[in-house]
Amino acid sequence: KKQLVKMKEDLKNRQAFYLAEAHARVAYQKTLARIVAQVQDKSRDAQLVEDVVIWALECEAEAKSERAALENAGQKAPPGAVAAAPAKKSNRPGDSDSDSDSDSD
């Protein structure tokens, strides 16, 4: 019974840690999305905008790939251990802060 109580406490602590890390990761993702949106909205250098968007998408893909690999290996991805990129994916520098994931021109 003592071991069960200890295991429950450990689970509670791990869940709290995971939740805190998940919140930090989401905050990072939102900040990165705002940075990319600012570059898209303010920069007149089309190549810079394209490079930043491609970089952000590559980061997002790498993060998803790493999490999937860890899950496939029977492990949970450590929260916050993988960098993720913003949800905004448009390549158009004139786009506003909409949440559109459309890549159409």
Buried (B, 14 or more C-beta within 10 A) or exposed (E): EEEEEEEEEEEEEEEEEBEEBEEEBEEBBEEBBEEBBEBBBEEEEEEEBEEBBEEBBEBBEBBBEBBEEBEEEEEEBEBBEBBBBBBBBBBBBEBEEEEEEEEEE
